[in-house]
């Protein structure tokens, strides 16, 4: 029995309770005050004085309305009535510092009755820094959305299972679908799932978290077109795995590549033609030129000793060689023009009667 009496919790006096609660309030990091039904301050702690810039003596001459900005209209009696009905309320507000600076606050209020008197007990937290960060976050999100909406490349926010959570306007324009249609269709609605490169890309992204490569896009009318895709994994604020996709239509680039390939092939053909032309020139023109040089040399050295018949024979041979060389040059010229597509094909119809005549 003696042991039980030692462990028994002793009852506190009312004064001890009040001192204990006052100690807690005075050492709180948040502002705390007690309001009367008229909006006056019955009690404030040191944190309230620090947050709003008034002494405890100055608080005794103030009301709630003194802390509201000029354009912040609030009916205290209406608020008191609501508080009395609800017993507790939690809301955000704005308080005015003694210097005029506005302080964003979170207010938790409790209505209570003590010795036949009504009071409002309030805990007020300064959330100015939080509101600033929230505004910065909103501004950052606004700029990001503005960037995505005005980007020429398609941007999609997706889940690893292929469902689409967000698309920008460029994606709608690229695939000829509305944002709702793209979201409803999912990945298979905008990418050709029969393209074997898709499976390879998904496997690579699953292993490394990143994929960049070419795939085949699909428009609403079923038209297929080449696209370049950059995709990567990330976790959102809730810890959910998400996928970002940037898609670029590379149709024009592919056309340019084809044109370049054709140009390279044509250039290679022209180089081959040039080599062949020089080969013909060096081989087929050398013999008649040498023949003419030999004839001219003989005529130059033995002309005085030759009779008329011999001279005529040499000149006939020389004329034959020149005519042959002239024909060869004409053929080479026509052949080179044909290789460069500079000879126009202009067929003309002829009637049997005109051909007979």
Secondary structure, DSSP 8 states (H G I E B T S, - for coil): -HHHHHHS-----HHHHHHHHHHHHHT-SSEEEEE-TTSBEEEE-HHHHHHHT--HHHHTT-BGGGGS-TT----HHHHHHHHHHHSEEEEEEEEE-TTS-EEEEEEEEEEEEETTEEEEEEEEEE-HHHHHHHHHHHHHHHHHHHHHHT-SSEEEEE-TTS-EEEE-HHHHHHHT--HHHHHHH-GGGTB-TT-HHHHHHHHHHHHHSEEEEEEEEE-TTS-EEEEEEEEEEEE-TTS-EEEEEEEEE-HHHHHHHHHHHHHHHHHHHHHHHHHHHHHHHHHHHHHHHHHHHHHHHHHHHHGGG--HHHHHHHHHHHHHHHHHHHHHHHHHHHHHHHHTT-S--------HHHHH-
